Each structure stands twice: as structure tokens, then as C-alpha cells.
Amino acid sequence: MKTRLAILGVGRWGTHLVRNFLAHPQAEVVAIADPIIDNLTTIQEKFSLDPQSILFTSDWQSIKSKVNLDALVIVTPASTHYPLIKDALQSGFHVLAEKPLTLDPRECLELTHLAKQQQRQLMIDHTYLFHTAVNQGKLTVEEGKLGELRYGYASRTHLEPVRQDVDALWDLAIHDISIFNHWLGQYPHQVQAQGKIWLQGDRRTSLSPDGLADMVWVTLHYPRGFQATIHLCWCNPDKQRRLCMVGSEGTLIFDELSKDEPLVLQQGYIQRKGENLIGQGQQKQVIPVEKAEPLKAVCDRFLESVKTNIACEFSSARVGTKLVQILTGLSRSMAENGAIISIPELDFSLE
């Protein structure tokens, strides 16, 4: 039996989700909602959808009374997630939500508990965790090919889109943080961040009281001594999507923009010869990676979770809650001029 679902929000990313679910043999899109009427018209024309078989509406609440649903896909601004997800779970629907889960870790924790109580799946679209290069990279790290893990660095820069609801930290950082956490199998226990504002110093939010930072430097401190630095900017024409993990015997490089070599192990180590320290064993190994659309894998996994009612461990509400907690700590650090902020353990015991 197909999973009957509604998709709420059909902007740029929502359009990709519509495309994937329409093509999926285990899904039936029965409703599409967006408060912007032009978005509904565009999506209907783009995929030649029949309004007699799919409900198009600007009001999410009307869907519940007009169609039978199993699940809701929420692709709206993060500031709207909490009430929408809470309503959906209380209505008995499974939920796939765009990242971040919410903008407040306390809300995330509440929704995590609610999903458990309702016996419904709450999965977060952390798309990079479904990327074949990221999954192969995790296997490479676990096989010990890097030796002793020492530090990491990443750069995520581009020229627009410039967000007007959140800063570059909340827009971009979650991707690289989630990859580092996934590869290491742990979360940072301390974080630091410093930002620079050029464009929107007059646009202040509770998360960004001094304005929306256009460029941010992030530092993550992990319990076993590993440290990662991330450079984020949305007004830099040097577009980069590159993440590296360095060990005593090599560096693992994930370069998303490299079509032919997205994952490379650059091997090499330092050996002492007398009083000298000499580089040895330097060679480049291109790691084969299967080509597949990560978002399709997200949709596959969500539908499987709905069918079995078993959570996807690496993209669950718990993971989403921890990531929001980390981002909140980084925002606090920026507000305190780069102070080191400790990230406490969260209590998921109510689950």
C-alpha cells in the first residue's frame, strides 16, 4: 500500500521533494500546500498535475478535513516548523521536515518526545548524510586509513542566495557539522564562532541580535581532542563545498564540486630520520563513489521508516535536536565575541 502524503511548501527545495515523491512507487502525493498561490500554480504546471486528483491549497488546515493522510512533508521556513510539526504529530501523521528541526533545542526536544508518544516517525532531511561520498567517507574513517584523527576543516562559500530570516551560520553550517559528527560518531562538547556583518546589520533576530552575519568562522571541539574549523560565507564568489579530515597517516577530502573525484584519500605521514622529520608515503587514492541523488535516498528512507515505524538513526529527531543545540551554542558564542560555549548532554529519557 502506498504512503499517502501532503507536501507543505513548494519553493526551491520543496519542488525537488515533489519531483522525488511523485516518481516514487511507494508514495502517493494527495495534497500540496503553500501560502503563495503563484508557487502552487508553478508546481502544477511544472509537473502537469491534475487538480482533480491532487488537492492544491494555501491552507494546511484544510487538508486534514479533505483528504486521508499518512504523512506530511514540511518544507517551510524553520521559524514555522514547531507549530506545524506539533500539529501534524498530534493529528497522527508521520513527518519529514526540512533542516533545521526548529530554531530552539527545547522545542526540538519536545517534538522528539511527542513523536515517540504518538508512535510516529519524525525524520529530518539532513540531505548530506545520504550522500554516497559521505557514507563512503565514514567507512574510510572507520577502517582506520587516516591513522590517529587530529583535526578537520571545511569551507562552504558562494555568492548568494543571501537569506533574510537567518544568518550564514544557520543557513550553511548544519551541513558540515553533521558530516563531521557522522564521520566521528560523536558530537562536539564545546563550540566557538565569530562572524562579520556587511549587508544586513539592521536586520536583527533573537538568534542574531547584532544583525545577520554574512561570514562566520566556526570551531568545534570534540571530547577526544579532535577539532574542526568551518568557514562559511554567502557573499564570496569563490564557490567551495569542501570538507577535509586529517589524521596521522593521511587526509580524507570530500569535494562536492568535483564531479570526477568527489572523495579522495591523500595518503602520507611524517617519519623521523635522525634529527630530521621527513614526509613519507605520499600518494593520492581516488575512492570510488556511486552516483546517486541524495534526496532520493532521503525519500526512500522516510517511506521505509513510515512502513516499518523504525527511525532512521543518523537523521532522526534526536540527531536534529543535537544539531540545533550546537547551532544555538554557536550563536551564543558569536554574541559573546567568540567565547567558548559548552554543549551539555540532552535528556532524551522521556522517550
C-alpha positions in Angstrom: 0.0 0.0 0.0 1.3 3.4 -0.9 2.0 6.1 1.7 -0.4 9.0 1.2 1.4 12.3 1.8 1.0 16.0 1.6 3.8 18.4 0.9 3.7 21.7 2.6 5.9 24.4 1.0 6.9 24.2 -2.7 9.7 26.7 -3.1 13.1 25.7 -4.5 13.7 22.7 -2.2 10.1 21.7 -1.9 9.9 21.4 -5.7 12.7 18.8 -5.6 10.8 16.8 -2.9 7.6 17.0 -5.0 9.6 15.6 -8.0 11.0 12.7 -6.0 7.8 11.7 -4.3 5.8 11.9 -7.5 8.2 9.4 -9.1 8.4 7.1 -6.1 6.4 3.8 -6.5 5.6 3.7 -2.7 4.3 7.2 -2.4 1.1 9.0 -3.4 1.1 12.7 -3.3 -2.5 13.6 -2.4 -2.1 17.3 -1.4 0.2 20.2 -1.9 0.0 23.4 0.2 1.7 26.7 0.0 0.6 30.2 1.2 1.9 31.7 -2.0 -0.6 31.0 -4.8 2.0 31.5 -7.5 4.0 28.7 -6.1 1.0 26.3 -6.4 0.4 27.4 -10.0 4.1 26.9 -10.9 4.3 23.4 -9.4 1.0 22.3 -11.0 2.3 23.5 -14.4 5.8 22.2 -14.0 4.7 18.6 -13.4 1.4 18.7 -15.3 -0.6 17.8 -12.2 -4.3 17.2 -12.2 -6.1 19.3 -9.6 -8.9 16.6 -9.6 -6.5 14.0 -8.1 -4.3 16.3 -6.0 -5.6 18.9 -3.6 -3.9 22.3 -4.1 -4.4 24.7 -1.2 -2.9 27.7 0.6 -4.3 26.5 3.9 -2.7 23.5 5.5 -5.5 23.0 8.0 -8.0 22.4 5.2 -6.0 19.3 4.1 -6.8 17.4 7.2 -10.5 17.5 6.6 -10.5 16.9 2.9 -8.0 14.0 2.3 -6.8 10.9 4.0 -3.2 11.3 5.0 -0.4 9.1 6.4 2.5 11.6 6.4 3.3 15.3 6.0 6.5 16.7 4.3 7.3 20.1 5.8 9.5 22.4 3.6 8.7 25.8 5.1 10.9 28.4 6.9 12.4 27.0 10.1 10.6 29.6 12.2 7.3 27.9 11.2 8.4 24.3 11.9 7.4 23.9 15.6 3.7 24.6 15.4 3.3 22.7 12.1 5.2 19.6 13.2 3.4 19.6 16.6 0.0 19.8 14.9 0.9 17.1 12.4 2.1 14.7 15.1 -0.9 15.3 17.2 -3.1 14.6 14.2 -1.4 11.2 13.9 0.8 11.9 10.8 4.4 10.9 10.3 6.6 13.9 9.4 9.6 14.6 7.2 10.9 18.1 8.0 13.5 20.2 6.2 16.5 21.1 8.4 16.9 22.5 10.9 14.2 20.8 13.0 13.3 24.1 14.7 15.3 27.2 15.9 15.1 26.2 19.6 16.5 23.0 21.1 13.8 22.9 23.8 11.2 22.8 21.1 13.1 20.1 19.3 13.2 18.0 22.4 9.5 18.4 23.0 8.8 17.3 19.4 11.1 14.3 19.8 9.2 13.2 22.8 5.8 13.9 21.2 6.7 11.7 18.1 7.7 8.9 20.5 4.5 9.2 22.5 2.4 9.3 19.3 4.3 6.4 17.8 5.0 8.4 14.7 8.2 9.0 12.8 9.8 12.4 12.8 12.7 12.4 10.4 14.8 15.4 9.4 16.1 16.0 5.9 19.8 16.2 6.6 20.5 15.5 2.9 24.3 15.3 3.1 24.1 12.3 5.4 22.5 10.4 2.5 25.3 11.4 0.0 27.1 8.4 -1.2 30.5 10.1 -0.9 29.8 11.0 2.8 28.7 7.4 3.5 31.9 6.0 1.8 33.9 8.6 3.7 32.5 7.3 7.0 33.6 3.8 6.1 37.1 5.0 5.2 37.4 6.7 8.6 36.1 3.7 10.4 38.6 1.4 8.6 41.4 3.4 10.2 43.0 4.6 7.0 43.7 8.1 8.4 45.5 6.8 11.4 45.1 8.9 14.5 42.4 11.5 13.8 43.8 15.0 14.5 41.7 17.9 13.1 39.3 18.9 10.3 38.5 21.9 8.2 35.7 22.8 5.8 34.7 25.7 3.5 31.2 26.4 2.3 31.1 29.7 0.4 29.2 31.1 -2.6 27.7 34.3 -4.0 24.1 34.2 -2.9 21.4 33.3 -2.1 21.6 35.7 0.8 18.9 34.8 3.4 16.9 37.5 5.2 15.5 35.3 8.0 18.7 33.7 9.4 22.4 34.4 9.2 25.1 32.4 7.3 25.7 30.2 10.3 22.1 28.9 10.4 21.9 28.7 6.7 25.1 26.8 5.9 26.8 25.4 9.0 24.5 22.4 9.7 25.8 20.6 6.6 29.4 20.4 7.6 28.7 20.0 11.3 26.5 17.0 10.5 29.2 15.4 8.3 31.9 15.8 10.9 29.6 14.4 13.6 28.7 11.5 11.4 32.3 10.6 10.5 33.5 10.9 14.1 30.5 9.2 15.7 30.3 11.9 18.3 29.1 15.4 19.0 31.3 18.5 19.9 31.2 19.3 23.6 32.5 22.9 23.2 32.0 25.4 20.3 33.1 28.8 19.2 32.1 31.2 16.5 32.9 34.6 15.2 31.1 36.5 12.5 31.3 39.5 10.2 28.3 41.6 9.1 28.4 43.7 5.9 25.0 43.5 4.3 22.2 43.3 7.0 23.3 44.9 10.2 19.9 46.4 10.6 18.1 43.1 10.4 18.1 41.7 13.9 16.5 38.5 15.3 16.5 36.7 18.6 19.3 34.4 17.3 21.2 37.4 15.7 20.8 40.4 18.0 23.5 42.4 16.2 22.3 41.6 12.7 22.7 38.8 10.2 26.3 37.7 9.8 27.4 37.2 6.2 30.7 35.4 7.1 31.2 33.1 10.0 34.2 31.1 11.4 33.2 28.1 13.4 35.3 25.9 15.7 34.1 22.6 17.1 35.9 20.9 20.0 35.2 17.1 20.3 35.6 15.1 23.5 38.6 13.1 22.2 40.7 16.1 21.2 39.6 16.4 17.6 39.0 20.0 16.4 37.2 21.2 13.3 37.2 24.7 11.7 34.5 25.7 9.2 34.5 28.8 7.0 31.0 30.0 5.9 30.1 32.9 3.7 27.3 33.7 1.3 28.9 36.8 -0.4 32.1 35.1 -1.7 32.2 34.4 -5.4 34.8 31.7 -4.8 32.3 28.9 -4.5 33.5 26.0 -2.4 31.9 22.8 -0.9 35.0 21.1 0.6 35.5 19.2 3.8 38.7 17.5 5.0 39.6 15.2 7.9 43.3 15.0 8.8 44.9 12.1 10.5 48.5 10.9 11.3 48.6 8.9 8.0 46.6 10.9 5.6 43.8 13.4 4.8 40.3 12.5 3.6 38.9 15.1 1.2 35.2 15.4 0.3 34.9 18.0 -2.6 31.3 18.1 -3.6 32.0 20.3 -6.6 34.5 17.8 -8.1 32.3 15.7 -10.5 35.0 13.0 -11.2 36.8 12.8 -7.8 34.4 13.9 -5.0 36.2 11.7 -2.4 40.0 11.4 -2.2 42.3 9.9 0.3 45.6 11.9 0.2 48.0 9.5 2.0 51.3 10.5 3.7 52.9 10.7 7.1 55.9 12.2 8.8 58.8 9.9 9.8 61.8 10.8 11.9 65.2 10.2 10.4 67.9 11.2 12.8 67.2 14.9 13.7 65.0 15.4 10.6 61.3 14.9 10.1 60.6 13.7 6.6 57.4 13.2 4.7 56.8 9.7 3.5 54.3 7.5 1.6 52.7 10.3 -0.2 50.2 9.2 -2.8 46.7 10.0 -3.9 43.9 7.5 -3.8 40.6 8.3 -5.5 37.8 6.4 -3.6 35.1 5.1 -5.9 31.7 6.6 -5.2 28.4 5.5 -6.6 26.5 8.3 -8.4 23.0 8.8 -6.8 20.8 11.6 -5.8 21.0 12.1 -2.0 17.4 13.5 -1.8 16.0 10.4 -3.5 17.7 8.3 -0.7 16.1 10.6 1.9 12.7 9.9 0.4 13.4 6.2 0.2 14.4 6.1 3.9 11.4 8.2 5.1 8.9 5.9 3.3 10.7 2.9 4.8 10.5 4.4 8.3 6.8 5.0 7.8 6.2 1.5 6.7 8.2 -0.2 9.5 7.8 2.6 12.1 11.5 2.3 12.8 13.5 5.6 13.0 16.5 6.4 10.7 19.2 6.6 13.4 21.5 9.1 11.7 18.8 11.5 10.6 16.3 11.2 13.5 14.7 13.8 15.6 17.3 13.2 18.2 20.1 14.0 15.7 18.2 17.1 14.6 17.8 18.2 18.2 21.5 17.9 18.9 22.4 19.9 15.7 20.0 22.7 16.7 21.6 22.7 20.2 25.0 23.0 18.6 23.9 25.9 16.4 22.3 27.7 19.3 25.6 27.4 21.2 27.4 28.9 18.2 25.0 31.8 18.0 25.6 32.5 21.7 29.4 32.3 21.1 29.1 34.9 18.3 27.0 37.2 20.5 29.8 36.9 23.2 32.6 37.7 20.8 33.8 34.1 20.2 33.5 32.8 23.8 33.9 29.0 24.2 30.4 27.6 24.9 29.9 24.2 26.4 27.3 21.9 24.9 25.6 19.8 27.7 24.1 16.4 27.3 20.4 16.4 26.5 17.9 14.3 28.4 16.0 12.0 26.0 14.8 9.8 28.8 11.2 10.7 28.4 11.3 8.8 25.1 
